[in-house]
Amino acid sequence: MNNYAAVVEYDGTNYKGFQAQPGEVRTIQCELVKVLKVLLGDFEGFSYAGRTDAGVHAKHQVINFKTERELNLYKFKWQANCLLPPDIVIKEMRTVSKIFDSRRSATLREYSYYVSNNNFHSAFLKNYSLLITKKLDIGLMRKAADKFIGTKDYKSFCNDNLGTSLTVRSVYSFKVRNFPDGLLVFKIAASSFLYNMVRIIVGTVLEVGRGDRNLESIDGALEARDRKLAGKIVPAKGLFLTKVLY
């Protein structure tokens, strides 16, 4: 049995997230599986690095699957991209070890959130970023971001309907980068994330940048383990899965 991994890029605007769901729900996984069935017939062990939510995008999602067939990877990638919808693309393919699992083998996942801090929303960013017209304090936001680095209990910074009490996660880095024309990119990397964790953390940091929240409130929210003490969740459209390391 051969094990193949692929790097997938997609625009999540028209999908109800990555993971397949009951009923006729359009997801990224369903589109990928549909194409694999056409090209391979039988395959097994389909796995993926990150379960992105509805409306979330990816520049570097990693999947893997197993098949008895020996694939010409260049040809297979070309065929798959011809069959996939235009908003889903396989960027790279490689043969991996039989024990490789794109979810369990991952050691780091990085998400990036895009904010347009300007008095207009660029036509090219409108569908992929959050517009904030009030001038944000980047220095304060960087100090706020630093408070999330380390191994902490993120109970306050995830969806209340999480379904698990295991809310401790290790955040390796969190950077706030500014680019010309008011584009801000929030990059956060961790071993794994809780449901809605990145969007709630970014929402909290933005509240600090707008002057609606003080830095010390983040410490209090982390300690209290109470979702009500964290910031509002930001829209899904600005969030991208941008890196997975193994």
SESE-558691 format. One record per residue (C-alpha): residue number from 1; residue in one letter; x, y, z. Coordinates in steps of 0.2 Angstrom, whole numbers, plus 5000, padded with zeros to 4 digits. Each point is the difference from the previous one (the first is absolute). Example, Ala and Ser with C-alpha at 12.3 -4.5 7.8 and 13.67 -1.06 7.14 Angstrom:
<logu n="1" res="A" xx="5062" yy="4978" zz="5039"/>
<logu n="2" res="S" xx="5006" yy="5017" zz="4997"/>
end
This chain:
<logu n="1" res="M" xx="5000" yy="5000" zz="5000"/>
<logu n="2" res="N" xx="5007" yy="5017" zz="4995"/>
<logu n="3" res="N" xx="4998" yy="5015" zz="5010"/>
<logu n="4" res="Y" xx="4999" yy="5017" zz="4991"/>
<logu n="5" res="A" xx="4999" yy="5018" zz="5008"/>
<logu n="6" res="A" xx="4994" yy="5016" zz="4991"/>
<logu n="7" res="V" xx="5001" yy="5018" zz="5004"/>
<logu n="8" res="V" xx="4983" yy="5008" zz="4996"/>
<logu n="9" res="E" xx="4995" yy="5018" zz="4998"/>
<logu n="10" res="Y" xx="4982" yy="5006" zz="5000"/>
<logu n="11" res="D" xx="4988" yy="5014" zz="5002"/>
<logu n="12" res="G" xx="4988" yy="4995" zz="5013"/>
<logu n="13" res="T" xx="4987" yy="5013" zz="4996"/>
<logu n="14" res="N" xx="4987" yy="4988" zz="4992"/>
<logu n="15" res="Y" xx="5003" yy="4985" zz="5012"/>
<logu n="16" res="K" xx="4993" yy="4995" zz="5017"/>
<logu n="17" res="G" xx="5018" yy="4997" zz="5006"/>
<logu n="18" res="F" xx="5013" yy="4986" zz="4996"/>
<logu n="19" res="Q" xx="4993" yy="4985" zz="5009"/>
<logu n="20" res="A" xx="4986" yy="4989" zz="4992"/>
<logu n="21" res="Q" xx="4983" yy="5002" zz="5008"/>
<logu n="22" res="P" xx="4984" yy="4990" zz="5000"/>
<logu n="23" res="G" xx="4988" yy="5003" zz="4986"/>
<logu n="24" res="E" xx="5003" yy="5010" zz="4984"/>
<logu n="25" res="V" xx="5012" yy="5013" zz="5007"/>
<logu n="26" res="R" xx="5013" yy="5007" zz="4989"/>
<logu n="27" res="T" xx="5017" yy="4999" zz="5008"/>
<logu n="28" res="I" xx="5018" yy="4999" zz="4994"/>
<logu n="29" res="Q" xx="5003" yy="4982" zz="5006"/>
<logu n="30" res="C" xx="4985" yy="4995" zz="4990"/>
<logu n="31" res="E" xx="5006" yy="5008" zz="4984"/>
<logu n="32" res="L" xx="5018" yy="4992" zz="5002"/>
<logu n="33" res="V" xx="4992" yy="4983" zz="5004"/>
<logu n="34" res="K" xx="4989" yy="5001" zz="4985"/>
<logu n="35" res="V" xx="5015" yy="5003" zz="4988"/>
<logu n="36" res="L" xx="5011" yy="4986" zz="5009"/>
<logu n="37" res="K" xx="4986" yy="4988" zz="4996"/>
<logu n="38" res="V" xx="4999" yy="5004" zz="4982"/>
<logu n="39" res="L" xx="5019" yy="4999" zz="4998"/>
<logu n="40" res="L" xx="5004" yy="4985" zz="5011"/>
<logu n="41" res="G" xx="4984" yy="4991" zz="5003"/>
<logu n="42" res="D" xx="5005" yy="4992" zz="5017"/>
<logu n="43" res="F" xx="5011" yy="5009" zz="5013"/>
<logu n="44" res="E" xx="5001" yy="5001" zz="5019"/>
<logu n="45" res="G" xx="5007" yy="5010" zz="5015"/>
<logu n="46" res="F" xx="4994" yy="5017" zz="4994"/>
<logu n="47" res="S" xx="5007" yy="5012" zz="5013"/>
<logu n="48" res="Y" xx="5003" yy="5019" zz="5001"/>
<logu n="49" res="A" xx="5010" yy="5012" zz="5011"/>
<logu n="50" res="G" xx="4987" yy="5013" zz="5005"/>
<logu n="51" res="R" xx="4981" yy="5000" zz="5001"/>
<logu n="52" res="T" xx="4997" yy="5018" zz="4994"/>
<logu n="53" res="D" xx="4983" yy="5007" zz="5003"/>
<logu n="54" res="A" xx="4987" yy="5006" zz="4988"/>
<logu n="55" res="G" xx="5006" yy="5015" zz="4990"/>
<logu n="56" res="V" xx="5018" yy="4997" zz="5006"/>
<logu n="57" res="H" xx="5014" yy="4999" zz="4986"/>
<logu n="58" res="A" xx="5016" yy="4991" zz="4998"/>
<logu n="59" res="K" xx="5017" yy="5003" zz="4992"/>
<logu n="60" res="H" xx="5008" yy="4984" zz="5007"/>
<logu n="61" res="Q" xx="4988" yy="4987" zz="5005"/>
<logu n="62" res="V" xx="5007" yy="4982" zz="5000"/>
<logu n="63" res="I" xx="4991" yy="4984" zz="4996"/>
<logu n="64" res="N" xx="5005" yy="4982" zz="4998"/>
<logu n="65" res="F" xx="4993" yy="4984" zz="4993"/>
<logu n="66" res="K" xx="5005" yy="4983" zz="4996"/>
<logu n="67" res="T" xx="4998" yy="4989" zz="4984"/>
<logu n="68" res="E" xx="5007" yy="4985" zz="4993"/>
<logu n="69" res="R" xx="5003" yy="5009" zz="4984"/>
<logu n="70" res="E" xx="5017" yy="5007" zz="4995"/>
<logu n="71" res="L" xx="4997" yy="5018" zz="4995"/>
<logu n="72" res="N" xx="5009" yy="5012" zz="4988"/>
<logu n="73" res="L" xx="4998" yy="5014" zz="5012"/>
<logu n="74" res="Y" xx="5002" yy="5014" zz="4987"/>
<logu n="75" res="K" xx="4987" yy="4992" zz="4989"/>
<logu n="76" res="F" xx="4988" yy="4996" zz="5015"/>
<logu n="77" res="K" xx="5001" yy="5018" zz="5006"/>
<logu n="78" res="W" xx="4996" yy="5007" zz="4983"/>
<logu n="79" res="Q" xx="4985" yy="4988" zz="4998"/>
<logu n="80" res="A" xx="4994" yy="5004" zz="5017"/>
<logu n="81" res="N" xx="5001" yy="5019" zz="4998"/>
<logu n="82" res="C" xx="4990" yy="4998" zz="4983"/>
<logu n="83" res="L" xx="4986" yy="4992" zz="5010"/>
<logu n="84" res="L" xx="5000" yy="5010" zz="5015"/>
<logu n="85" res="P" xx="4989" yy="5016" zz="5002"/>
<logu n="86" res="P" xx="5011" yy="5016" zz="4995"/>
<logu n="87" res="D" xx="5000" yy="5005" zz="5019"/>
<logu n="88" res="I" xx="5010" yy="4984" zz="5005"/>
<logu n="89" res="V" xx="5017" yy="4997" zz="4994"/>
<logu n="90" res="I" xx="5013" yy="4986" zz="5004"/>
<logu n="91" res="K" xx="5017" yy="5009" zz="5000"/>
<logu n="92" res="E" xx="5012" yy="4986" zz="5004"/>
<logu n="93" res="M" xx="5000" yy="4981" zz="5002"/>
<logu n="94" res="R" xx="5013" yy="4988" zz="5007"/>
<logu n="95" res="T" xx="5002" yy="4982" zz="5005"/>
<logu n="96" res="V" xx="5001" yy="4998" zz="5019"/>
<logu n="97" res="S" xx="5003" yy="4986" zz="5012"/>
<logu n="98" res="K" xx="4986" yy="4988" zz="5004"/>
<logu n="99" res="I" xx="4999" yy="5007" zz="5018"/>
<logu n="100" res="F" xx="4998" yy="5018" zz="4995"/>
<logu n="101" res="D" xx="4983" yy="5008" zz="5005"/>
<logu n="102" res="S" xx="4997" yy="5018" zz="4995"/>
<logu n="103" res="R" xx="4991" yy="5003" zz="5016"/>
<logu n="104" res="R" xx="5009" yy="4990" zz="5013"/>
<logu n="105" res="S" xx="5017" yy="5002" zz="4993"/>
<logu n="106" res="A" xx="4999" yy="5020" zz="5000"/>
<logu n="107" res="T" xx="5011" yy="5009" zz="5013"/>
<logu n="108" res="L" xx="4995" yy="5018" zz="4996"/>
<logu n="109" res="R" xx="4985" yy="5008" zz="4992"/>
<logu n="110" res="E" xx="5000" yy="5019" zz="4995"/>
<logu n="111" res="Y" xx="4985" yy="5011" zz="4996"/>
<logu n="112" res="S" xx="5000" yy="5017" zz="4993"/>
<logu n="113" res="Y" xx="4986" yy="5013" zz="5002"/>
<logu n="114" res="Y" xx="4999" yy="5015" zz="4989"/>
<logu n="115" res="V" xx="4994" yy="5017" zz="5005"/>
<logu n="116" res="S" xx="4999" yy="5016" zz="4989"/>
<logu n="117" res="N" xx="5002" yy="5015" zz="5011"/>
<logu n="118" res="N" xx="4995" yy="5013" zz="4988"/>
<logu n="119" res="N" xx="4986" yy="5012" zz="4995"/>
<logu n="120" res="F" xx="4995" yy="4989" zz="4986"/>
<logu n="121" res="H" xx="5000" yy="4981" zz="4996"/>
<logu n="122" res="S" xx="5010" yy="4995" zz="4985"/>
<logu n="123" res="A" xx="4991" yy="4991" zz="4986"/>
<logu n="124" res="F" xx="5013" yy="4986" zz="5001"/>
<logu n="125" res="L" xx="4999" yy="4998" zz="5019"/>
<logu n="126" res="K" xx="4982" yy="5003" zz="5003"/>
<logu n="127" res="N" xx="4996" yy="4981" zz="5001"/>
<logu n="128" res="Y" xx="5015" yy="4995" zz="5009"/>
<logu n="129" res="S" xx="5003" yy="5013" zz="5014"/>
<logu n="130" res="L" xx="4991" yy="5009" zz="5014"/>
<logu n="131" res="L" xx="4998" yy="5019" zz="4997"/>
<logu n="132" res="I" xx="5004" yy="5011" zz="5015"/>
<logu n="133" res="T" xx="4999" yy="5019" zz="4997"/>
<logu n="134" res="K" xx="5006" yy="5006" zz="5017"/>
<logu n="135" res="K" xx="5019" yy="5001" zz="5001"/>
<logu n="136" res="L" xx="5007" yy="4985" zz="5010"/>
<logu n="137" res="D" xx="5014" yy="5001" zz="5012"/>
<logu n="138" res="I" xx="5013" yy="4987" zz="4993"/>
<logu n="139" res="G" xx="5012" yy="5002" zz="5015"/>
<logu n="140" res="L" xx="4986" yy="4996" zz="5013"/>
<logu n="141" res="M" xx="4994" yy="4985" zz="4989"/>
<logu n="142" res="R" xx="5017" yy="4993" zz="5000"/>
<logu n="143" res="K" xx="5001" yy="5000" zz="5019"/>
<logu n="144" res="A" xx="4982" yy="4992" zz="5000"/>
<logu n="145" res="A" xx="5006" yy="4987" zz="4988"/>
<logu n="146" res="D" xx="5015" yy="4996" zz="5012"/>
<logu n="147" res="K" xx="4988" yy="4995" zz="5014"/>
<logu n="148" res="F" xx="4994" yy="4985" zz="4990"/>
<logu n="149" res="I" xx="5017" yy="4992" zz="4997"/>
<logu n="150" res="G" xx="5003" yy="4985" zz="5010"/>
<logu n="151" res="T" xx="4991" yy="4985" zz="5007"/>
<logu n="152" res="K" xx="4984" yy="5006" zz="5008"/>
<logu n="153" res="D" xx="4982" yy="4996" zz="5003"/>
<logu n="154" res="Y" xx="4990" yy="5008" zz="4986"/>
<logu n="155" res="K" xx="4982" yy="4996" zz="5006"/>
<logu n="156" res="S" xx="4995" yy="5018" zz="4999"/>
<logu n="157" res="F" xx="5006" yy="5001" zz="4982"/>
<logu n="158" res="C" xx="4990" yy="4986" zz="4992"/>
<logu n="159" res="N" xx="4982" yy="4996" zz="4995"/>
<logu n="160" res="D" xx="4989" yy="4996" zz="5015"/>
<logu n="161" res="N" xx="4994" yy="4985" zz="4991"/>
<logu n="162" res="L" xx="5017" yy="4992" zz="4999"/>
<logu n="163" res="G" xx="4995" yy="4983" zz="5006"/>
<logu n="164" res="T" xx="5016" yy="4997" zz="5010"/>
<logu n="165" res="S" xx="5008" yy="5005" zz="5016"/>
<logu n="166" res="L" xx="5018" yy="4999" zz="4993"/>
<logu n="167" res="T" xx="5003" yy="5018" zz="4997"/>
<logu n="168" res="V" xx="5019" yy="5002" zz="5003"/>
<logu n="169" res="R" xx="5010" yy="5004" zz="4984"/>
<logu n="170" res="S" xx="5017" yy="5006" zz="4996"/>
<logu n="171" res="V" xx="5002" yy="5016" zz="4990"/>
<logu n="172" res="Y" xx="5018" yy="5001" zz="4992"/>
<logu n="173" res="S" xx="4999" yy="5017" zz="4992"/>
<logu n="174" res="F" xx="4988" yy="5014" zz="4997"/>
<logu n="175" res="K" xx="5005" yy="5015" zz="4989"/>
<logu n="176" res="V" xx="4991" yy="5015" zz="4994"/>
<logu n="177" res="R" xx="5007" yy="5006" zz="4984"/>
<logu n="178" res="N" xx="4996" yy="5016" zz="4991"/>
<logu n="179" res="F" xx="5001" yy="5003" zz="4981"/>
<logu n="180" res="P" xx="4997" yy="5015" zz="4988"/>
<logu n="181" res="D" xx="4983" yy="5006" zz="4997"/>
<logu n="182" res="G" xx="4994" yy="4996" zz="5018"/>
<logu n="183" res="L" xx="5001" yy="4981" zz="4998"/>
<logu n="184" res="L" xx="5003" yy="4991" zz="5016"/>
<logu n="185" res="V" xx="5003" yy="4981" zz="5002"/>
<logu n="186" res="F" xx="4999" yy="4991" zz="5017"/>
<logu n="187" res="K" xx="5010" yy="4984" zz="4999"/>
<logu n="188" res="I" xx="4998" yy="4987" zz="5014"/>
<logu n="189" res="A" xx="5008" yy="4983" zz="5001"/>
<logu n="190" res="A" xx="4996" yy="4986" zz="5012"/>
<logu n="191" res="S" xx="5001" yy="4981" zz="5001"/>
<logu n="192" res="S" xx="4981" yy="5000" zz="4998"/>
<logu n="193" res="F" xx="4985" yy="5012" zz="5003"/>
<logu n="194" res="L" xx="4983" yy="4999" zz="5008"/>
<logu n="195" res="Y" xx="4984" yy="5004" zz="4991"/>
<logu n="196" res="N" xx="4999" yy="5018" zz="4995"/>
<logu n="197" res="M" xx="5016" yy="5003" zz="5011"/>
<logu n="198" res="V" xx="5009" yy="5011" zz="4987"/>
<logu n="199" res="R" xx="4986" yy="5011" zz="4995"/>
<logu n="200" res="I" xx="4996" yy="5003" zz="5018"/>
<logu n="201" res="I" xx="5018" yy="5004" zz="5005"/>
<logu n="202" res="V" xx="5001" yy="5012" zz="4985"/>
<logu n="203" res="G" xx="4984" yy="5008" zz="5005"/>
<logu n="204" res="T" xx="5007" yy="5003" zz="5017"/>
<logu n="205" res="V" xx="5016" yy="5008" zz="4994"/>
<logu n="206" res="L" xx="4990" yy="5011" zz="4988"/>
<logu n="207" res="E" xx="4990" yy="5007" zz="5015"/>
<logu n="208" res="V" xx="5017" yy="5004" zz="5008"/>
<logu n="209" res="G" xx="5005" yy="5009" zz="4984"/>
<logu n="210" res="R" xx="4984" yy="5010" zz="4999"/>
<logu n="211" res="G" xx="5002" yy="5006" zz="5018"/>
<logu n="212" res="D" xx="4984" yy="4990" zz="5006"/>
<logu n="213" res="R" xx="5010" yy="4988" zz="5011"/>
<logu n="214" res="N" xx="5015" yy="5001" zz="5011"/>
<logu n="215" res="L" xx="5015" yy="4988" zz="5000"/>
<logu n="216" res="E" xx="4997" yy="4994" zz="5017"/>
<logu n="217" res="S" xx="4983" yy="4993" zz="4996"/>
<logu n="218" res="I" xx="5008" yy="4987" zz="4989"/>
<logu n="219" res="D" xx="5009" yy="4993" zz="5016"/>
<logu n="220" res="G" xx="4983" yy="5000" zz="5009"/>
<logu n="221" res="A" xx="4991" yy="4991" zz="4986"/>
<logu n="222" res="L" xx="5013" yy="4986" zz="4999"/>
<logu n="223" res="E" xx="4999" yy="4997" zz="5019"/>
<logu n="224" res="A" xx="4981" yy="5001" zz="5001"/>
<logu n="225" res="R" xx="4997" yy="4987" zz="4986"/>
<logu n="226" res="D" xx="4984" yy="5010" zz="4996"/>
<logu n="227" res="R" xx="4996" yy="5003" zz="4981"/>
<logu n="228" res="K" xx="4990" yy="5016" zz="5005"/>
<logu n="229" res="L" xx="5016" yy="5008" zz="5005"/>
<logu n="230" res="A" xx="5009" yy="4998" zz="4983"/>
<logu n="231" res="G" xx="4997" yy="5010" zz="4985"/>
<logu n="232" res="K" xx="4987" yy="4998" zz="4986"/>
<logu n="233" res="I" xx="5004" yy="4988" zz="4986"/>
<logu n="234" res="V" xx="5005" yy="5007" zz="4984"/>
<logu n="235" res="P" xx="4993" yy="4995" zz="4983"/>
<logu n="236" res="A" xx="5006" yy="4984" zz="4992"/>
<logu n="237" res="K" xx="5004" yy="5008" zz="4983"/>
<logu n="238" res="G" xx="5017" yy="5007" zz="5006"/>
<logu n="239" res="L" xx="5007" yy="4984" zz="5007"/>
<logu n="240" res="F" xx="5012" yy="4989" zz="4990"/>
<logu n="241" res="L" xx="5009" yy="4984" zz="5005"/>
<logu n="242" res="T" xx="5017" yy="5005" zz="4993"/>
<logu n="243" res="K" xx="5013" yy="4987" zz="5007"/>
<logu n="244" res="V" xx="5001" yy="4982" zz="5006"/>
<logu n="245" res="L" xx="5016" yy="4992" zz="5006"/>
<logu n="246" res="Y" xx="5005" yy="4982" zz="5003"/>
end
